[in-house]
Amino acid sequence: MAPGESTLVNRKELNPEASPQAAFGARLRRLREERGWTQDHVGSLVGCTGRHISAIETGRKSPTLPFARRADASLGMAGAADSFEREWREIKHGNLLEGFPEYVGYEGRAVEIRLYEIGIIPGLLQTPEYARVLANSAVRRGAITPEQAEERVSFLAERQAALVRPRPPMVFVTMDESCIRRPIGGAAVMGAQLERLVEFARLPNTLLQVAPYEIGERRTFDLPVNLLTLSDRSVLCYAESQAQGHLDRETTSVVPMLTAYHQLQGEVMSQAASVAMISELRKGIP
């Protein structure tokens, strides 16, 4: 018997319902056995040992993103709706809205990013302290666990880090005035966050604009919107409500959203005027 291969005597029965991690392992075993492959053989395909495959299958080890991608390639599931990569993202970011983990995968490769936000500073511009206040508030409300709050903050840091590249994307940010006037976390947190916005506006690949209250009905969006332009010039749209998120690639529905974004930019304050408003608010914080 090859190392890492279970016998009928020591074969561990799996319970896929025990956890998302257990479901990942049980599914890996099922697909492996359907093909008549040993754990050692799968290990050779994905670049690890048969013992590691056994540990993944029985839930003793957690899968990583590179492992999930190599498993998909080996099993012919890359890009499939039920791929291991998608399952891994659901395990790691299960507390996020549907469609958002997939959106983030595209965000890290986009050449242009357009954001519109209401009420809170957009995630890509949040300081760690601001992000943690929001996550901790969700914990106190019982919406997420403390562990999920930590994941949220670290996940946001990963998104921000992905934009620091040799050829960074152009990032257009339009914020409703409520984003900068709504106090989050007290004077120190809010003051540092407003300063972060000013620093962001100084970057050569950014455009920061505030949509003031007085534009009234000329505001084209009532919900947050994220638009991505990829290197092939295709455009994706991610929009969400309080409980749902949706990633859209259909040109017939995405192009009108892009048009609405451009119309909004025509109504809002210039970057210079926006930065001046933010700086005035910053001065007023003790």
C-alpha positions as CSV (number, residue, x, y, z in Angstrom):
1,M,0.0,0.0,0.0
2,A,1.4,3.3,-1.0
3,P,2.0,6.0,1.7
4,G,-0.9,8.3,2.2
5,E,-3.5,5.8,0.9
6,S,-6.2,4.6,3.3
7,T,-7.1,0.9,3.7
8,L,-10.6,-0.3,4.4
9,V,-9.5,-0.9,8.0
10,N,-8.3,2.7,8.8
11,R,-10.5,4.5,6.3
12,K,-12.1,7.4,8.1
13,E,-15.8,8.0,7.4
14,L,-16.4,11.6,6.5
15,N,-19.3,13.9,7.5
16,P,-19.7,16.6,4.8
17,E,-22.2,18.4,6.9
18,A,-19.8,18.9,9.8
19,S,-18.3,22.1,8.3
20,P,-17.6,23.8,5.0
21,Q,-14.0,22.5,5.3
22,A,-15.3,18.9,5.8
23,A,-17.6,19.3,2.7
24,F,-14.5,20.4,0.7
25,G,-12.6,17.3,1.8
26,A,-15.4,14.8,1.3
27,R,-16.0,16.1,-2.2
28,L,-12.3,15.9,-3.1
29,R,-12.4,12.2,-1.9
30,R,-15.5,11.4,-3.9
31,L,-14.2,12.9,-7.1
32,R,-10.8,11.2,-6.6
33,E,-12.4,7.8,-6.1
34,E,-14.8,8.2,-9.0
35,R,-11.7,8.4,-11.2
36,G,-10.0,5.5,-9.4
37,W,-7.1,7.7,-8.4
38,T,-5.0,7.2,-5.2
39,Q,-4.2,10.0,-2.8
40,D,-0.5,9.8,-3.9
41,H,-1.5,10.2,-7.5
42,V,-3.6,13.3,-6.8
43,G,-0.8,14.6,-4.6
44,S,1.6,14.3,-7.6
45,L,-0.8,16.3,-9.8
46,V,-1.3,19.2,-7.3
47,G,2.3,19.3,-6.0
48,C,2.0,17.7,-2.5
49,T,2.1,14.4,-0.8
50,G,-0.6,11.7,-0.5
51,R,-0.5,12.3,3.2
52,H,-1.4,16.0,2.6
53,I,-4.3,14.9,0.4
54,S,-5.5,12.6,3.2
55,A,-5.3,15.5,5.7
56,I,-7.4,17.7,3.4
57,E,-10.0,15.0,2.8
58,T,-10.4,14.3,6.5
59,G,-10.5,17.9,7.5
60,R,-7.2,17.8,9.5
61,K,-5.8,20.5,7.2
62,S,-7.5,23.5,5.5
63,P,-7.2,23.9,1.8
64,T,-5.5,27.0,0.4
65,L,-6.4,29.0,-2.7
66,P,-3.4,27.6,-4.7
67,F,-4.4,24.1,-3.7
68,A,-8.0,24.7,-4.8
69,R,-6.8,26.0,-8.2
70,R,-4.4,23.1,-8.8
71,A,-7.1,20.6,-7.8
72,D,-9.5,22.3,-10.4
73,A,-6.8,22.0,-13.1
74,S,-6.1,18.4,-12.3
75,L,-9.8,17.4,-12.2
76,G,-10.8,19.5,-15.3
77,M,-12.9,21.9,-13.2
78,A,-11.2,25.2,-13.7
79,G,-13.7,28.0,-14.2
80,A,-16.7,25.8,-13.5
81,A,-19.6,27.0,-11.4
82,D,-18.8,24.2,-8.9
83,S,-15.1,24.6,-8.9
84,F,-13.0,24.0,-5.8
85,E,-11.7,27.6,-6.1
86,R,-15.3,28.9,-5.8
87,E,-15.9,26.5,-2.8
88,W,-12.7,27.8,-1.2
89,R,-13.8,31.4,-1.5
90,E,-17.2,30.5,0.0
91,I,-15.3,28.8,3.0
92,K,-13.0,31.8,3.5
93,H,-15.5,34.6,2.8
94,G,-18.8,32.9,3.6
95,N,-20.0,35.9,5.6
96,L,-19.8,38.1,2.5
97,L,-22.6,38.8,0.1
98,E,-23.1,36.5,-2.9
99,G,-21.1,37.6,-5.9
100,F,-18.6,39.7,-3.9
101,P,-15.7,37.2,-3.6
102,E,-15.9,36.7,-7.4
103,Y,-16.0,40.4,-7.9
104,V,-12.9,40.8,-5.9
105,G,-11.1,38.4,-8.1
106,Y,-11.7,40.7,-11.0
107,E,-11.0,43.8,-9.0
108,G,-7.4,42.7,-8.5
109,R,-6.9,42.6,-12.3
110,A,-9.0,45.6,-13.4
111,V,-7.4,48.5,-15.3
112,E,-10.1,50.9,-14.2
113,I,-12.2,50.8,-11.0
114,R,-15.3,53.1,-10.5
115,L,-16.9,53.2,-7.1
116,Y,-20.0,54.9,-5.8
117,E,-20.8,54.7,-2.1
118,I,-23.4,56.0,0.3
119,G,-23.1,56.4,4.1
120,I,-19.6,54.9,4.6
121,I,-16.2,55.4,3.1
122,P,-15.6,52.9,0.2
123,G,-13.7,49.8,1.4
124,L,-10.7,50.4,-0.8
125,L,-10.1,53.8,0.9
126,Q,-10.8,52.7,4.5
127,T,-8.1,52.9,7.1
128,P,-7.7,49.6,9.2
129,E,-9.1,51.4,12.3
130,Y,-12.2,52.6,10.4
131,A,-12.8,49.1,9.0
132,R,-12.4,47.5,12.4
133,V,-15.0,49.8,13.9
134,L,-17.5,48.8,11.3
135,A,-16.7,45.1,11.7
136,N,-16.9,45.3,15.5
137,S,-20.3,47.0,15.2
138,A,-21.6,44.1,13.2
139,V,-20.3,41.7,15.9
140,R,-22.2,43.6,18.6
141,R,-25.4,43.4,16.5
142,G,-24.9,39.7,16.2
143,A,-24.6,39.9,12.4
144,I,-21.2,38.2,12.2
145,T,-18.9,36.4,14.6
146,P,-15.6,37.9,16.0
147,E,-13.7,35.5,13.8
148,Q,-15.6,36.7,10.7
149,A,-14.9,40.3,11.8
150,E,-11.2,39.5,11.7
151,E,-11.6,37.9,8.3
152,R,-13.4,41.0,7.0
153,V,-10.6,43.4,8.1
154,S,-7.8,41.1,6.8
155,F,-9.7,40.6,3.5
156,L,-10.0,44.3,3.0
157,A,-6.3,44.7,3.5
158,E,-5.7,42.0,0.9
159,R,-7.9,43.9,-1.6
160,Q,-6.1,47.2,-0.9
161,A,-2.7,45.5,-1.3
162,A,-3.7,44.0,-4.6
163,L,-4.0,47.5,-6.1
164,V,-0.4,48.3,-5.4
165,R,1.3,47.1,-8.5
166,P,3.8,48.3,-11.1
167,R,0.9,49.5,-13.4
168,P,-1.9,50.3,-10.9
169,P,-5.5,50.7,-12.1
170,M,-7.1,54.1,-12.5
171,V,-9.5,54.4,-9.5
172,F,-12.5,56.8,-9.8
173,V,-14.3,57.3,-6.5
174,T,-17.6,59.2,-6.1
175,M,-18.9,59.4,-2.5
176,D,-22.2,60.7,-1.3
177,E,-21.7,63.6,1.1
178,S,-23.0,61.3,3.9
179,C,-19.8,59.2,3.7
180,I,-17.6,62.0,5.0
181,R,-20.2,63.6,7.4
182,R,-21.2,60.4,9.2
183,P,-19.0,60.0,12.2
184,I,-17.5,56.5,12.6
185,G,-15.4,55.5,15.6
186,G,-14.9,58.8,17.2
187,A,-12.7,61.8,16.5
188,A,-9.3,60.0,16.1
189,V,-10.6,57.4,13.8
190,M,-12.6,59.8,11.6
191,G,-9.9,62.4,11.5
192,A,-7.3,59.8,10.3
193,Q,-9.9,58.5,7.7
194,L,-10.5,62.0,6.3
195,E,-6.7,62.5,6.0
196,R,-6.5,59.2,4.2
197,L,-9.0,60.5,1.6
198,V,-6.9,63.6,1.0
199,E,-3.8,61.4,0.5
200,F,-5.7,59.2,-1.9
201,A,-6.7,62.2,-4.0
202,R,-3.0,63.2,-4.4
203,L,-2.1,59.9,-6.2
204,P,-1.6,60.2,-10.0
205,N,-4.0,57.3,-10.8
206,T,-7.0,58.5,-8.7
207,L,-10.0,60.8,-9.0
208,L,-12.0,61.5,-5.8
209,Q,-15.3,63.4,-5.9
210,V,-18.1,64.2,-3.5
211,A,-21.7,64.1,-4.5
212,P,-23.2,67.0,-2.4
213,Y,-26.6,66.8,-0.9
214,E,-27.8,69.7,-3.0
215,I,-27.7,67.7,-6.3
216,G,-30.9,66.1,-5.0
217,E,-32.8,64.1,-7.6
218,R,-29.9,64.4,-10.0
219,R,-28.0,61.7,-8.1
220,T,-28.2,58.7,-10.4
221,F,-27.7,55.9,-7.9
222,D,-29.6,55.1,-4.7
223,L,-27.4,52.1,-3.8
224,P,-23.6,51.5,-3.8
225,V,-22.2,50.5,-7.2
226,N,-18.8,49.1,-8.3
227,L,-17.8,49.1,-12.0
228,L,-14.7,47.4,-13.3
229,T,-13.1,47.8,-16.7
230,L,-10.8,44.8,-17.5
231,S,-7.8,44.8,-19.9
232,D,-9.9,43.6,-22.8
233,R,-12.2,46.7,-22.2
234,S,-15.1,44.5,-21.0
235,V,-17.0,46.0,-18.1
236,L,-18.4,44.3,-15.0
237,C,-20.9,45.7,-12.5
238,Y,-21.3,44.7,-8.9
239,A,-24.2,46.2,-6.9
240,E,-25.6,45.3,-3.5
241,S,-28.4,46.0,-1.1
242,Q,-28.5,45.3,2.6
243,A,-28.9,41.6,2.1
244,Q,-28.0,40.8,-1.5
245,G,-25.1,41.3,-3.9
246,H,-25.1,40.7,-7.7
247,L,-22.2,40.6,-10.2
248,D,-23.4,41.4,-13.7
249,R,-21.4,40.9,-17.0
250,E,-24.2,41.4,-19.5
251,T,-23.5,44.4,-21.7
252,T,-27.1,45.4,-22.1
253,S,-27.4,46.0,-18.3
254,V,-23.8,47.0,-17.5
255,V,-23.4,49.8,-20.1
256,P,-26.4,51.8,-18.8
257,M,-24.8,51.6,-15.3
258,L,-21.6,53.0,-16.8
259,T,-23.6,55.8,-18.5
260,A,-25.3,56.6,-15.2
261,Y,-21.9,56.8,-13.5
262,H,-20.6,59.3,-16.0
263,Q,-23.8,61.4,-15.7
264,L,-23.3,61.4,-11.9
265,Q,-19.7,62.6,-12.4
266,G,-21.1,65.5,-14.4
267,E,-23.2,66.6,-11.4
268,V,-20.8,66.2,-8.5
269,M,-18.1,68.5,-7.1
270,S,-14.6,68.6,-8.7
271,Q,-11.8,66.8,-7.0
272,A,-10.3,70.2,-5.8
273,A,-13.7,71.2,-4.3
274,S,-14.2,67.8,-2.8
275,V,-10.8,67.8,-1.2
276,A,-11.4,71.3,0.2
277,M,-14.7,70.1,1.8
278,I,-13.0,67.1,3.3
279,S,-10.1,69.3,4.6
280,E,-12.6,71.7,6.2
281,L,-14.3,68.8,8.0
282,R,-11.0,67.5,9.1
283,K,-10.1,70.8,10.7
284,G,-13.4,70.8,12.6
285,I,-12.5,67.5,14.3
286,P,-10.9,68.0,17.8
